[in-house]
Amino acid sequence: GYELHAASERAFTCKFFEPIKCGTRSITTGLSMDEVSRVVSLMTVRTFSKGDIVVGEGKVDEEVFVIKSGSAIAKRPAEATSGAPLAMLSRGECFGEQALVAYNPAGGSKPAKRRVSIVANGTAPLVTFVISPPLLLEKSASDLPFLRDWISQLAADVQGDKDIMAGLDAVVRQKAKDDGVDMTTVLAKNIKKGKRGSR
């Protein structure tokens, strides 16, 4: 009965998170099935309606988000009401990974301000799993020591990626690249447009 259901639930959870990348590393790297379940049990679920800004440009990431269902778009605020998004994000994609770097037990660094906003999009609500690094470190100090190593590994990967450290989510960069968009050029043009418009 219950044990079989719990085992099935754990397997389903692992299957969902296994292919998800946080930065360029699988979010479950180094974790057993039981440890993945424990990490997920410490996540909160947050829901956003179409048009809600999940994380805004110019802000510093404080949480990591994984899309459970629904969709989101990556945009510059100037394009929030018009123009094509820089990227479309969907189920199983992760953003806000720079939140990990300030809490790296092996040596944190100061996160940069975000270069793009992530905005809920689509007719269905955007439902996200939310990872709070301070909460995980608090738990690692008490009864889940494996969390410390896990955060260190993910944070080290993020710290080694210059684009993420400059405030650009890995998934946004990859999707734009897949669409043939040079993010550096797009962001530079948008910054220049914003400066001209403010004169």
C-alpha positions as CSV (number, residue, x, y, z in Angstrom):
1,G,0.0,0.0,0.0
2,Y,1.7,3.1,1.3
3,E,5.3,2.0,0.8
4,L,4.6,1.1,-2.8
5,H,2.9,4.4,-3.4
6,A,5.9,6.3,-1.7
7,A,8.4,4.4,-3.9
8,S,6.3,5.2,-7.0
9,E,6.2,8.8,-6.0
10,R,9.9,9.0,-5.5
11,A,10.6,7.3,-8.9
12,F,8.2,9.8,-10.6
13,T,9.9,12.8,-8.9
14,C,13.4,11.6,-9.9
15,K,12.3,11.0,-13.5
16,F,11.0,14.6,-13.6
17,F,14.1,16.2,-12.2
18,E,16.7,14.0,-13.9
19,P,17.0,15.8,-17.2
20,I,16.7,19.3,-15.7
21,K,19.8,21.4,-16.0
22,C,20.8,24.0,-13.3
23,G,23.4,26.0,-15.2
24,T,25.0,23.3,-17.4
25,R,24.9,20.5,-14.8
26,S,22.1,18.1,-14.2
27,I,20.2,19.2,-11.1
28,T,20.3,15.6,-9.7
29,T,24.0,15.0,-10.2
30,G,25.4,13.1,-7.2
31,L,22.1,12.6,-5.6
32,S,20.4,9.2,-4.8
33,M,16.7,8.8,-5.5
34,D,16.0,9.3,-1.8
35,E,18.1,12.4,-1.7
36,V,16.3,13.9,-4.7
37,S,13.0,13.3,-2.9
38,R,14.3,15.0,0.2
39,V,15.5,18.0,-1.8
40,V,12.0,18.2,-3.5
41,S,10.3,18.0,-0.1
42,L,12.2,21.2,0.9
43,M,11.0,23.1,-2.2
44,T,8.0,25.3,-2.2
45,V,5.5,25.5,-5.1
46,R,4.6,29.0,-6.4
47,T,2.0,29.8,-9.0
48,F,2.0,32.9,-11.3
49,S,-0.7,34.2,-13.6
50,K,-0.1,35.4,-17.2
51,G,1.9,38.7,-17.1
52,D,3.3,38.2,-13.6
53,I,7.0,38.9,-13.4
54,V,8.6,35.9,-11.7
55,V,12.1,37.6,-11.5
56,G,12.8,41.0,-12.9
57,E,15.7,42.5,-14.8
58,G,18.0,44.5,-12.5
59,K,17.2,42.3,-9.5
60,V,19.6,39.8,-7.9
61,D,18.5,36.1,-8.0
62,E,17.6,34.9,-4.5
63,E,15.8,31.6,-5.5
64,V,16.1,29.0,-8.2
65,F,13.0,28.1,-10.1
66,V,12.0,24.9,-12.0
67,I,8.9,25.0,-14.1
68,K,6.5,22.3,-13.1
69,S,3.8,23.3,-15.6
70,G,2.8,26.2,-17.7
71,S,5.2,28.5,-19.6
72,A,7.2,31.7,-19.3
73,I,9.0,34.1,-21.6
74,A,12.4,35.9,-21.1
75,K,12.1,39.6,-22.0
76,R,13.7,42.9,-21.4
77,P,11.3,45.2,-19.5
78,A,11.1,47.5,-22.5
79,E,9.6,44.7,-24.5
80,A,7.2,43.6,-21.8
81,T,4.2,44.7,-23.9
82,S,5.5,44.3,-27.4
83,G,8.1,42.6,-29.5
84,A,9.2,39.0,-29.6
85,P,10.5,37.4,-26.4
86,L,14.2,36.4,-26.2
87,A,13.2,32.9,-25.2
88,M,10.1,30.7,-24.4
89,L,10.5,28.6,-21.3
90,S,8.4,25.5,-20.4
91,R,8.0,22.5,-18.2
92,G,11.2,21.1,-16.7
93,E,13.3,24.2,-17.3
94,C,15.3,26.0,-14.7
95,F,16.2,29.7,-14.2
96,G,17.6,31.9,-11.4
97,E,20.5,29.6,-10.9
98,Q,22.8,32.5,-10.0
99,A,21.0,32.5,-6.5
100,L,23.3,29.6,-5.6
101,V,26.6,31.5,-5.9
102,A,26.1,33.7,-2.8
103,Y,25.5,30.6,-0.7
104,N,28.2,28.3,-2.0
105,P,29.7,26.7,1.1
106,A,33.0,26.3,-0.7
107,G,33.2,30.1,-1.2
108,G,30.4,32.3,-2.4
109,S,30.6,35.3,-4.7
110,K,28.3,38.3,-5.2
111,P,25.6,37.6,-7.8
112,A,25.2,40.1,-10.7
113,K,21.9,41.8,-11.5
114,R,19.7,39.9,-13.9
115,R,19.9,40.9,-17.6
116,V,16.4,39.7,-18.5
117,S,13.0,39.4,-16.8
118,I,11.1,36.0,-16.7
119,V,7.4,36.6,-17.2
120,A,4.6,34.1,-16.8
121,N,2.9,33.5,-20.2
122,G,0.2,31.3,-21.7
123,T,-3.4,30.6,-20.8
124,A,-2.6,28.1,-17.9
125,P,-0.9,29.4,-14.8
126,L,2.8,29.1,-14.5
127,V,3.5,26.6,-11.6
128,T,7.1,26.5,-10.3
129,F,9.2,24.5,-7.8
130,V,11.2,27.1,-5.8
131,I,14.6,26.2,-4.4
132,S,15.8,28.4,-1.5
133,P,19.5,28.0,-0.9
134,P,19.5,29.5,2.6
135,L,16.8,27.0,3.7
136,L,18.8,24.1,2.2
137,L,21.9,25.2,4.0
138,E,20.0,25.4,7.3
139,K,18.8,21.8,6.7
140,S,22.3,20.7,5.8
141,A,23.6,21.9,9.1
142,S,21.0,20.0,11.0
143,D,20.0,16.7,9.5
144,L,20.8,16.6,5.8
145,P,24.5,17.1,5.4
146,F,24.5,15.9,1.7
147,L,22.8,19.2,0.8
148,R,26.0,21.2,1.4
149,D,28.0,19.2,-1.2
150,W,25.1,19.3,-3.6
151,I,24.8,23.1,-3.4
152,S,28.6,23.5,-3.6
153,Q,28.7,21.4,-6.9
154,L,25.9,23.3,-8.5
155,A,27.2,26.7,-7.4
156,A,30.8,25.9,-8.7
157,D,29.3,25.1,-12.1
158,V,27.4,28.4,-12.1
159,Q,30.5,30.3,-10.9
160,G,32.5,28.9,-13.8
161,D,30.0,30.2,-16.4
162,K,30.7,33.8,-17.3
163,D,27.3,34.4,-18.9
164,I,25.4,33.2,-15.9
165,M,27.7,35.2,-13.6
166,A,26.9,38.3,-15.8
167,G,23.2,37.8,-15.0
168,L,22.0,35.6,-17.9
169,D,20.1,32.3,-17.3
170,A,21.7,29.3,-19.0
171,V,18.4,28.2,-20.5
172,V,17.7,31.6,-22.0
173,R,21.2,31.7,-23.5
174,Q,20.7,28.2,-25.0
175,K,17.3,28.8,-26.4
176,A,18.3,32.1,-28.0
177,K,21.4,30.4,-29.5
178,D,19.2,27.6,-30.9
179,D,17.0,30.3,-32.5
180,G,20.1,31.9,-34.0
181,V,20.0,35.0,-31.7
182,D,23.2,36.5,-30.5
183,M,22.3,37.4,-26.9
184,T,25.3,39.7,-26.5
185,T,24.2,41.7,-29.5
186,V,20.5,41.7,-28.5
187,L,21.2,42.8,-24.9
188,A,23.7,45.5,-26.0
189,K,21.1,46.9,-28.5
190,N,18.4,46.9,-25.9
191,I,20.7,48.7,-23.4
192,K,21.5,51.3,-26.0
193,K,17.9,51.8,-26.9
194,G,17.0,52.2,-23.2
195,K,19.7,54.8,-22.8
196,R,18.6,56.8,-25.9
197,G,15.0,56.7,-24.7
198,S,15.9,58.1,-21.3
199,R,17.5,61.3,-22.6
